[in-house]
Amino acid sequence: MMIAMSLLNACGTPGGAPVITRHQTVSKTLNRAIYYIVKPGDTLYAIAWRAGVDYKKLAEWNQIPYPYTIYPGKRLQLKPVPKALSRSASATIKNGKSVNRRKTPTASQKSKKISTKHSRLRSSAAKSRKPSQLLASVQKLEWQWPTSGSVMQGFSRRDPTRKGLKISGRAGQSVLAAESGEVVYSGSGLIGYGPLIIIKHDKNYLSAYGHNRKLLVTEGDTVARGERIAEMGHAANGKFLLHFEIRRRGKPVDPIGLLPKRR
């Protein structure tokens, strides 16, 4: 199964120093790693989630086209290649000297390149004249609370164990999709989350729902805002709760700033 991401719902001891768990140690190790070998059951979205990076960037660094299919044994790069290494990749060592493999373009190639450049500029200018169409393509997300219950623990930018909300509840309580989207992960492979669901809402936002008793949707399903996607379960401490998290371009954001105010 997959290696672990950090335990987002790990708690510190009240009034004392925070407890460092095995899951936090694994998270730090993964964040420092440069490469990751794909395991059976892995998805690109889940790997990006564990590593704390944007799934689009992860796909770009590894030249993986949509729909981001990966296979066990493939080595994924978890960080961008430094520019210095990228520039040197096009050169080879020959007779003790660095030789660049690039060829000098011919006159016809230069002419074609200039023509292509002008064509792109005209295309960009045409797009810039239609701002209304561009704005219309941006869909505003309207978040809703994923379950009823009080917030037991809030979000903190400074505490790596508090990347989301812990919402109290009871066994089997309904867990709802906070916004419409596509289920990109449904399983129990991320240690510290329990049975987990990750939903992709648009090119920027993902949301996660952890510590479920039962998952009601599978990867590839399209869900509507407010749709029942899981039954609430309990965390390692035995308390029934939902771990809810929202990430924008791979980075956790405070859900309270996006969710509607409760009356």
QUIJO-V291946 format. One record per backbone hydrogen bond with DSSP energy under -0.5 kcal/mol. NH is the residue of the N-H (numbers start at 1). CO is the residue of the C=O. If there is no record, write none. Layout:
# QUIJO-V291946
NH CO
NH CO
This chain:
# QUIJO-V291946
8 6
10 7
13 17
16 13
21 19
25 21
26 22
27 23
28 24
29 25
30 26
31 27
32 28
33 29
36 76
38 36
38 74
42 39
44 68
47 43
48 44
49 45
50 46
51 47
52 48
52 49
53 48
58 54
59 55
60 56
61 57
62 58
63 60
64 59
65 63
68 65
69 65
73 38
74 71
76 36
76 74
78 34
78 76
79 34
85 82
86 82
87 83
88 84
89 85
90 87
91 88
92 99
94 92
94 97
97 94
99 92
99 97
100 98
101 90
110 106
111 107
112 108
113 109
114 110
115 111
116 112
117 113
118 114
119 115
120 116
121 117
122 118
123 119
124 120
125 121
126 122
127 123
128 124
129 125
129 126
130 127
134 130
135 131
136 132
137 133
138 135
139 137
143 141
144 178
152 150
152 166
153 166
156 162
160 158
162 159
165 244
166 153
167 165
167 242
168 150
168 166
169 240
172 232
173 170
175 230
176 146
177 227
181 223
182 200
183 221
184 182
184 198
185 198
187 196
191 189
193 190
195 212
196 187
197 209
198 185
199 207
200 182
201 199
201 205
202 205
206 247
207 199
208 245
209 197
210 243
211 193
212 195
213 231
214 231
216 229
217 229
220 183
221 218
223 181
223 221
226 177
227 224
229 175
230 175
231 214
232 173
233 211
233 241
235 239
238 235
241 233
241 239
242 167
243 210
244 165
244 242
245 208
246 253
247 206
248 251
249 204
249 247
251 248
253 246
255 253
257 254
258 255
259 255
